[in-house]
Amino acid sequence: MILDLANMSNLERQHYLQHSIAPRPVCFASTIDKDGNINLSPFSFFNLFSINPPIVIFSPSRRLRDNTTKHTLQNVHEVPEVVINIVDYDMIHQTSLASCEYPKGINEFIKAGFTQEPATLVRPPMVKESKVKMECRVIEIKPLGQEAGAGNLVLCEIMRMHVDESILDKNNKIDQRKLHHIARLGGDWYCVVNEKNIFMVEKPNTQLGIGVDALPEHIRNSKVLSGNDLGKLANVQSVPDIDPSFQDDKVKNIFQYYSINPEEMENELHVYAKELLDKNLVKEAWQVLLNF
Ligand SMILES: Cc1cc2nc3c(=O)[nH]c(=O)nc-3n(C[C@H](O)[C@H](O)[C@H](O)COP(=O)(O)O)c2cc1C
């Protein structure tokens, strides 16, 4: 299916874009208007864009329904300060409640049952329950259009962070396994980060991987190995040499059993290499594949 964005309704665009560009982290923005009224709203059009200077951007859109602007946007125009509170699994239902369209002047801290904690550099309060809070000054607000659905980029410079000790490791670094972020997908779908569904991918770092194009042909064109498997194999600096000390009973058995049928032998070796790659035993997988 091919979709031309220009010919679609806003609701269709929203569907295809928000289901595709996902998961999106959720920023819980605390703002204040010039009269001191506090507002708290979640935004998933949000991300980190710079380390130095430390910049995050979130985007309160013009409402699709009636093209009005959100209180958060009005507030940052009046008082260019915001606390960005990171939302985790413990907070998701209250956070969702805070996204109700309460009238201007209604404090969503109170409606959603969160605790206001005074910030140290800016006027809007922090969400006490959030495990990471960032005190920010708004450096620019960039409207992306005037029609319903148009975003407004709020560029925020982070001046100070508050990190809950419960998510730190013994070196005072954030332990990714302890911060159970939630993220927004399309429609009503969300996902959560926890130990069961996160994994590590080793960085190629300074060494250049040989690349999939430089893999031996029988590996590159394997009917068994997936794109991920090829990616792992091609992350070596050069095609490894056969290691004569590599002894493996399973490889021996495959050789014995399939000696009369080279095609099946290759298939079995690739299946075994794949099992090893699934366990991140890349060196061993290479030796199995080089044996053919
Ligand atoms: C998880 C979540 C993410 C959201 N992300 C956005 C967003 O990125 N942009 C937006 O305009 N509205 C977003 N919304 C809807 C706003 O939170 C909602 O319109 C809110 O009531 C705006 O409040 P305000 O008018 O007090 O600023 C999101 C809602 C939820 C629950």
The ligand as a Gaussian input file, in Angstrom:
#p B3LYP/6-31G(d) Opt

LIG

0 1
 C        0.537000       9.681000      26.575000
 C       -0.026000      10.885000      25.895000
 C        0.732000      11.570000      24.962000
 C        0.248000      12.712000      24.335000
 N        1.038000      13.372000      23.450000
 C        0.600000      14.531000      22.896000
 C        1.466000      15.268000      22.026000
 O        2.605000      14.890000      21.777000
 N        0.984000      16.423000      21.508000
 C       -0.241000      16.885000      21.820000
 O       -0.617000      17.959000      21.346000
 N       -1.070000      16.213000      22.640000
 C       -0.671000      15.054000      23.197000
 N       -1.479000      14.375000      24.060000
 C       -2.749000      14.969000      24.435000
 C       -2.527000      16.064000      25.481000
 O       -1.908000      15.532000      26.631000
 C       -3.866000      16.673000      25.884000
 O       -4.400000      17.346000      24.784000
 C       -3.718000      17.582000      27.064000
 O       -4.946000      17.659000      27.676000
 C       -3.294000      18.965000      26.724000
 O       -3.468000      19.702000      27.905000
 P       -3.345000      21.266000      28.021000
 O       -4.381000      21.891000      27.118000
 O       -3.630000      21.463000      29.475000
 O       -1.946000      21.642000      27.656000
 C       -1.048000      13.194000      24.649000
 C       -1.839000      12.477000      25.570000
 C       -1.328000      11.342000      26.176000
 C       -2.178000      10.590000      27.165000

